[in-house]
């Protein structure tokens, strides 16, 4: 029996998939990936994301949020648009949000304020928070600690930190999203995976970005998720089927997905 996997982070609605999106979904299903969770980027991506959610209903599931690199001069207007969508549709999570200080620090203060707004939405709508952290883990921890009165859960997408920082994220009630980076040579993420219990890990691709080995440098897609599961199995010294079982259970629990009948995905 082949157990299903869940890709908890893919941007399959982006233009990189416009020519073959249906085939990409079919390949994911053939690879036993049962669900593709889609984090939003900004107001300009909502329409395409929601269309994919309609076209592949029950498979491609949307989140709603403003990506930190889209926090620019019009960030307050962007947040108003994003907030309005929560009244129109059900989402599996708030995100992706966070802080990104790698490319540009111009709007660092605004990114913190935007993250705070997402935290409030996550609490209000009882949804998990999907956090993007690039050169910003300590800043994000500070914002989360400022909202410690709220009961939060969620995931640090493509977790970029050390085992010590991972332990802090877990203490705050978050899971860690593990993607293609774990397959790269000398990856710090591999050290994190070794140090963390399986109950804290979920799988993701971040497609079309960050393809795992042996597809590094090419367009990523959800069908490559088994490469990530295989690497985690190697790092943890357990069977790949067990990785599939635990990470799927973790994703179902975190995102409130309907229970999966594994017999439907027998290979």
C-alpha positions as CSV (number, residue, x, y, z in Angstrom):
1,X,0.0,0.0,0.0
2,X,1.3,3.5,-0.9
3,X,0.2,6.1,1.6
4,X,-0.9,9.5,0.6
5,X,1.3,12.6,1.0
6,X,0.2,16.2,1.4
7,X,2.0,19.2,-0.2
8,X,1.3,21.9,2.3
9,X,2.9,24.7,0.3
10,X,2.7,25.1,-3.5
11,X,2.1,28.1,-5.7
12,X,0.6,26.0,-8.5
13,X,-1.6,29.0,-9.5
14,X,1.4,31.0,-10.8
15,X,2.1,31.6,-14.5
16,X,4.9,29.0,-14.5
17,X,2.1,26.4,-14.6
18,X,-0.2,28.0,-17.1
19,X,0.7,25.7,-19.9
20,X,0.4,22.4,-18.1
21,X,-1.4,22.9,-14.8
22,X,-3.8,19.9,-15.2
23,X,-0.9,17.6,-16.1
24,X,1.0,18.8,-13.0
25,X,-2.0,18.0,-10.8
26,X,-2.3,14.6,-12.5
27,X,1.4,13.8,-11.9
28,X,0.9,14.8,-8.2
29,X,-2.0,12.4,-7.9
30,X,0.0,9.7,-9.6
31,X,2.8,10.3,-7.1
32,X,0.2,9.7,-4.3
33,X,0.0,13.4,-3.3
34,X,-3.6,13.8,-2.3
35,X,-3.8,17.5,-1.5
36,X,-2.0,20.7,-2.7
37,X,-2.3,23.6,-0.3
38,X,-1.9,27.0,-1.8
39,X,-0.6,30.1,0.1
40,X,-1.6,33.4,-1.4
41,X,0.9,36.1,-2.3
42,X,-1.0,39.4,-2.6
43,X,-4.2,40.9,-4.1
44,X,-2.9,40.3,-7.7
45,X,-2.7,36.5,-7.2
46,X,-6.0,35.9,-5.5
47,X,-8.1,35.5,-8.7
48,X,-5.8,32.9,-10.2
49,X,-5.5,31.1,-6.9
50,X,-9.2,30.9,-6.5
51,X,-9.7,29.7,-10.0
52,X,-7.3,26.8,-9.4
53,X,-9.2,26.0,-6.2
54,X,-12.4,25.8,-8.2
55,X,-10.9,23.9,-11.2
56,X,-9.4,21.3,-8.8
57,X,-11.9,21.4,-6.0
58,X,-11.1,19.3,-3.0
59,X,-7.5,18.8,-4.2
60,X,-6.0,22.4,-4.5
61,X,-7.0,24.2,-1.3
62,X,-6.4,28.0,-0.8
63,X,-5.0,30.0,2.0
64,X,-5.3,33.8,2.3
65,X,-2.6,36.3,3.3
66,X,-0.1,38.9,2.1
67,X,3.5,37.7,1.4
68,X,6.0,39.8,3.3
69,X,7.9,40.7,0.1
70,X,4.6,42.2,-1.2
71,X,4.5,44.6,1.8
72,X,5.2,47.8,0.0
73,X,3.9,51.4,-0.1
74,X,0.3,50.2,-0.6
75,X,0.5,47.5,2.2
76,X,-2.5,48.8,4.1
77,X,-4.7,48.7,1.1
78,X,-3.4,45.2,0.3
79,X,-4.4,44.1,3.8
80,X,-7.9,45.5,3.4
81,X,-8.4,43.5,0.2
82,X,-7.0,40.3,1.8
83,X,-9.2,40.7,4.9
84,X,-12.3,41.1,2.8
85,X,-11.7,37.6,1.3
86,X,-12.1,36.0,4.7
87,X,-15.8,37.0,4.6
88,X,-16.3,35.5,1.1
89,X,-14.6,32.1,1.3
90,X,-13.3,29.4,3.6
91,X,-9.6,29.0,3.8
92,X,-7.3,26.3,5.3
93,X,-4.9,28.8,6.8
94,X,-3.8,32.4,7.1
95,X,-0.8,33.0,4.9
96,X,1.6,33.2,3.8
97,X,2.8,35.9,6.0
98,X,6.0,36.7,7.9
99,X,9.1,38.8,7.5
100,X,11.7,38.8,4.8
101,X,14.8,40.8,5.3
102,X,16.9,39.2,2.6
103,X,16.0,41.3,-0.4
104,X,14.9,44.6,1.1
105,X,14.7,46.1,4.6
106,X,12.9,49.2,3.5
107,X,9.5,48.1,4.9
108,X,10.8,46.0,7.8
109,X,8.6,47.9,10.3
110,X,5.5,47.5,8.0
111,X,6.2,43.8,7.6
112,X,6.0,43.4,11.4
113,X,2.7,45.3,11.5
114,X,1.4,43.2,8.7
115,X,2.4,40.0,10.5
116,X,0.6,41.2,13.6
117,X,-2.5,41.7,11.6
118,X,-2.3,38.1,10.2
119,X,-1.8,36.8,13.8
120,X,-5.0,38.5,14.8
121,X,-6.9,37.0,11.8
122,X,-5.5,33.6,12.7
123,X,-6.9,33.9,16.2
124,X,-10.2,35.4,15.0
125,X,-10.9,32.8,12.4
126,X,-9.3,29.9,14.3
127,X,-6.9,29.1,11.5
128,X,-3.3,28.1,11.4
129,X,-0.6,30.6,10.5
130,X,1.8,29.9,7.6
131,X,5.0,31.9,8.2
132,X,7.7,32.9,5.8
133,X,11.0,33.6,7.5
134,X,14.1,34.7,5.6
135,X,16.8,36.4,7.6
136,X,14.2,37.2,10.1
137,X,13.5,34.4,12.6
138,X,14.4,36.4,15.7
139,X,12.2,39.3,14.5
140,X,9.3,36.9,14.0
141,X,9.8,35.4,17.4
142,X,9.5,38.9,18.9
143,X,6.2,39.6,17.1
144,X,4.8,36.2,18.1
145,X,5.9,36.8,21.8
146,X,4.1,40.1,21.7
147,X,0.9,38.1,21.0
148,X,1.5,35.4,23.5
149,X,-1.9,36.0,25.0
150,X,-3.4,34.4,21.8
151,X,-3.6,30.7,21.2
152,X,-1.8,30.2,17.9
153,X,-0.8,27.3,15.8
154,X,0.8,27.0,12.4
155,X,3.9,26.2,10.5
156,X,7.3,27.9,9.7
157,X,7.4,27.3,6.0
158,X,10.8,26.1,4.6
159,X,12.2,26.4,8.1
160,X,15.5,28.2,7.8
161,X,17.0,28.1,11.3
162,X,19.1,26.1,13.6
163,X,18.0,23.2,15.8
164,X,17.9,25.6,18.8
165,X,15.6,28.0,16.8
166,X,13.5,25.0,15.8
167,X,13.0,24.1,19.4
168,X,11.8,27.7,20.1
169,X,9.3,27.5,17.2
170,X,8.0,24.2,18.5
171,X,7.6,25.7,22.0
172,X,5.4,28.4,20.5
173,X,3.1,25.7,19.1
174,X,4.3,25.7,15.5
175,X,5.3,22.9,13.1
176,X,8.1,23.0,10.7
177,X,7.6,22.8,6.9
178,X,10.3,20.7,5.2
179,X,10.9,21.0,1.5
180,X,13.5,20.4,-1.2
181,X,16.3,22.3,0.7
182,X,16.6,19.2,3.0
183,X,18.0,17.3,0.0
184,X,20.8,19.7,-0.7
185,X,24.4,19.0,0.2
186,X,25.4,20.3,3.7
187,X,21.8,21.5,4.3
188,X,21.2,23.0,7.8
189,X,17.6,21.8,7.4
190,X,18.9,18.2,7.6
191,X,20.4,19.0,11.0
192,X,17.0,20.3,12.1
193,X,15.2,17.2,10.9
194,X,17.5,15.0,12.8
195,X,16.9,17.0,16.0
196,X,13.1,17.2,15.8
197,X,10.4,14.6,16.5
198,X,8.4,13.5,13.5
199,X,5.2,14.8,15.1
200,X,6.4,18.3,14.4
201,X,7.1,18.0,10.7
202,X,5.0,18.5,7.5
203,X,6.0,18.2,3.9
204,X,6.0,21.0,1.3
205,X,7.5,21.8,-2.1
206,X,7.1,25.6,-2.5
207,X,6.6,24.9,-6.2
208,X,7.7,26.2,-8.6
209,X,10.7,27.1,-6.4
210,X,13.3,25.1,-4.5
211,X,13.2,21.8,-6.4
212,X,14.7,18.8,-4.5
213,X,17.6,16.8,-5.8
214,X,17.8,15.4,-8.4
215,X,15.7,18.2,-10.0
216,X,17.4,21.1,-8.4
217,X,17.5,24.1,-10.7
218,X,14.4,23.1,-12.6
219,X,10.7,24.0,-12.0
220,X,9.5,22.3,-8.9
221,X,6.1,20.5,-8.7
222,X,4.1,18.5,-6.1
223,X,5.0,15.2,-7.8
224,X,8.5,15.7,-6.4
225,X,7.3,15.5,-2.8
226,X,8.3,11.8,-2.5
227,X,12.0,12.8,-2.9
228,X,11.6,14.9,0.2
229,X,9.9,12.1,2.1
230,X,12.7,9.8,1.0
231,X,15.4,12.1,2.3
232,X,13.6,12.5,5.7
233,X,13.3,8.7,6.0
234,X,17.1,8.5,5.4
235,X,17.8,11.1,8.0
236,X,15.5,9.6,10.6
237,X,16.3,6.0,9.9
238,X,12.7,4.9,9.4
239,X,10.6,3.7,6.5
240,X,9.3,6.1,3.9
241,X,5.8,4.8,4.5
242,X,6.0,5.9,8.1
243,X,7.1,9.4,7.0
244,X,4.0,9.5,4.7
245,X,1.7,8.4,7.5
246,X,3.0,10.7,10.2
247,X,3.3,13.9,8.0
248,X,-0.1,13.3,6.5
249,X,-1.6,13.0,9.9
250,X,0.2,16.1,11.0
251,X,-1.0,18.1,8.0
252,X,-4.6,16.9,8.5
253,X,-4.5,17.9,12.1
254,X,-2.9,21.3,11.6
255,X,-5.1,22.4,8.7
256,X,-8.3,20.7,9.7
257,X,-8.5,18.6,6.6
258,X,-11.0,15.9,6.2
259,X,-9.7,12.5,7.3
260,X,-8.1,10.6,4.4
261,X,-8.9,7.0,3.6
262,X,-5.5,5.6,2.8
263,X,-7.1,2.7,0.9
264,X,-8.1,5.2,-1.8
265,X,-4.5,5.8,-2.6
266,X,-3.3,2.2,-2.9
267,X,-0.6,1.9,-5.5
